[in-house]
Amino acid sequence: MLRIQSLAAAILAGAALAAPAVARDRPDPMEMLAKSDANGDGAISRAEFIDGRRARFAKMDRDGDGYFSAEDLPRIVRKRAGDKLEKAAEGLDANRDGRLSRAEFVDGPARLFDLGDADGNGVIDRSEMERLGAAIAARRG
């Protein structure tokens, strides 16, 4: 049985950059960031990013038990995900209990945000978004 799996890791910032995912299921990190821009000002604050994670977790936790697990994934995703995405998710399971809690997901490492926030001011502005987009495109080949 898959442990914390896939979609959580792929949806999480950083996992999309760190590990190859199932091609059709891999989200676009730049799209995730853009969706986090709640006030539409073209810049993403850390608070907006975290709020976006909170909303994504609510969608991922399909059974509403406060944990993301294999049972929350569509069967086709579970079947195709395999070990690659399980390994990516392990980094998010802070207490190593084999489950991904809301707190671990929402408050976990924000690798994508940290990578994008080049000047460390807590906001990814338009120029940082452009640089991040170019870096991601180069990484994907």
N, C-alpha and C positions, 0 to 999 in steps of 0.2 A: 504494500500500500504506500502510495506517495505520502510523504509527511506534510510539510507546509506548502508546498509547491508553488510552482510556476507563476501563475498570473500575479501573485503577490510580488514575487521577486522581479518579474518583468515590469510590473507597473511601478514598482518602487524606483525612484531615481537611482541611478547608479547601476542597478542590475541590468538595465537596458544597455548600459555602456560596458559593463564588466564581463558579461557572458553572452555567447550567442544563444539566441532563443529560437523557438519555433517561428519561422518567418512570418506567417500570417498573424500569429498571436503577439508578436513583439510590438509594443506600443512605440510611437514616435516620442522620444523624450522632449523634443521641442514643442510638440503639440500638448503634451502634459503640462509643460511650463506655461504655455499660452493660456490654457484653460484655468490655470491658477491665478491669472491676473483678474481678480474679482472686480476691481474698480475700473478696469479698462484703460489704465494710464500708460500702458506699454512697459511697465516695470513690475517685477514680481518681488514682493517683500518676503522675508522668511515666514511671517505670519500668514500671508496668502498661500504660500507653498504648503505649509502645515495644514491649513484649512482645506486645501485641495486634496491632500492625503486623507484627511478625515472623511471627506465626501467619497473618495474612491474606496476606502475601506467599507463604508456603509453599503456600497454596491457589490463589493466582492463577498461580503459576509451574507450570502444568500439565505442562510437559515437563521440569521439573527442571533446566534449564540455568543457573539463577542469574540469569536476566533475565526481565522481563515484556515480552512483545511481542504483536503481532497474532496470532501463531500460538497463543497461549495462550487467546485469546478464542473463544467459540462463534461460529460463522459469523453467526448472526442478530444478535449484538451488534456484530460488526464492520460489518455492513451498515448498521445503524441509527445507529451512533455518530457517524460523520462527523467533520468538522473541529472541532466544539465541544469534544469531549473530548480530541482530540489537542492542541489549544491548552492545555487545562488541564494535560495531562501534561508539556508542554514545561518548565514551571516546576520539575519534579522531576528532570529530566535534567541534573544538575549539570555533567557534563563534555561535554554537547551531542553525544554520539555517536549519538543517535537510539534509544537503548535505555535501559530503566529497570532498573538493577541492584538486587540485594537491598539493598546498602548505601545507595543513593540513596533507596530507598523507606523502609527502616526508619529511617534516620538523617536523612532529609530534613526540611524544614520541618514543624513540628507546629502549623499554624495553628489548627486546631480546639482543640487542647489549650491553646494560648496564649490564645486568645479566652476559653475557659472559665475559666482560672486567673486570675481578676480580681485577686486580691491578690498574685500572683506567688510564692506559696510552694511551688510544685511539686506541688500537690494540688488537684484539683477536688472541692470538698465538695458536699454536698446543696444548699445554697443557691446556690452557683455553677452547679450543674447546672440548677436551676430557672430562673435568669436566662438561662442559655445556651439552654435549651429555648424560652423565650419569645422570645428574639431570633431564633432560627432560624425559629420559626413565623411571626413577623412578616415576616421576609424572604421566606418562601415565599408569603406572601399568604394 
